[in-house]
């Protein structure tokens, strides 16, 4: 799952590299509670920009960064609550905000969860090996960023159909950028390129988010901790407030791993997996291509604990595209004001990227399906923001013309308030087993994993908890590594 056996040669090389670069690695505990970071690091961060390629920004891999581009400290969990005037449902829908991570997306945390354990154990040698980051977008961005911060080279792999902002940014940081055929749902083509690199290059080490349990573990620990803290803040003295649901697009199944922790802490939580209707893999064993950037489909990720998923919600990608125009065009925002959406909310709607819009629509559908009330809370996640998709708005203007109030009326009433309970499935035992069985075709037949482990994921009660128990061991390895760097 996560190899914590020590490779002394690689570890010594990494200690030397970290000494040269002045790198101090944060623990998972510090990412959950960043105020526990060393005082000298917190002081130095006052002069560092959020996106600066500086090892100090490893200590900004947290949901609690002050929402500032430069010099911010730490605060509470970054989130936005979407009012009923916007969602059309009485349930309280709140979303964690990913914009205030380095790179502008929370995937920088998932890549840390994959790379850091390999560095402190020496199983990845930063002095000669290259970190390969296969992705449908933000994961390879986070991987390239963290690779530079850790002083190693990287190779980014992503579909050619992703936004130009991603490619332009990656070319500045990644040692090599490889564009594979297709778009968001063309994950197999990415996997094929990984096999090709492994066969051709001894220095290539693949960090595959769809199978790497460091991705799962980071969200189980850090994202779930932020969600639990946020819910307790909302609940306050309102002891009757009910934690009804956690909604996450499946993507690599990293973020949805937070649901495993939440189910252990709150008995009432139901976990909903979001996917694009144009590629209904979980819903219908279907396939296709879609425009919700960052959530690759046509397979079930190895690290998805399907037994814990309660609901599958498919969202039409056209509705997501309608919402990003509604939320970011002048006429759209003016119309929302006329519909009594408060100005504070309107000014922050650019915090939703395309996948964020999908998650919010799925949360609305979930609230309608379960007939949730004002006493119920649904939490979801905004992986990134419109900061990464400005070119998409430009493309839509060129294709459909300037945005009008009539466009806003249609988008708001049809795509937002009009979200309904079609294309959803509440999972029973056999539904979950069907989805789990889809892993066989990708991971056993194509990717050569062991069938016994696939069965263990379903039948062994300790399989997932054994991953969850690794955090204290990893943190202890990080602490010891940092001590040896200081001594060196």
Buried (B, 14 or more C-beta within 10 A) or exposed (E): BBEBEEBEEBBBBBBBBBBEBEBBBBBBBBBBBBEEBEEEBBEBBEEBBBBBEBBBBBBBBBBBBBEEEEEBBBBEBBBBEBEBEBBBBEBBBBBBBBBBBBBBBBBBBBBBBBBBBBBBBBBBBBBEBBBBBBBBBBBBBBBBBBBBBBBBBBBBBBBEBBBEBBBEBBEEBBBBBBBBEBBBBBBBBBBBBBEEBEEEEEEBBBBBBBBBBBBBBBBBBBBBBBBBBBBEEBBEEEEEBBBBBBBBBBBBBBBBBBBBBBBBEBEEBBBBBBBBBBBBBBBEEBEBBBBBBBBBBBBBBBBBBBBBBBBBBBBBBBBBBBBBBBBBBEBBBEBBEEBEBEEEBBEBBBBBBBBBBBBBBBBBBBBBBBEBEEEBBBBBBBBBBBEBBBEBBEEBEEEEEEBEEEBBBBBBEEBBBEBEBEBBBEBEEEBBEBBBBBBBEBBBEBBEBEEEBBEBBBEEEEBBEEBBEBBEEBBEBBEEBBEBBEEE
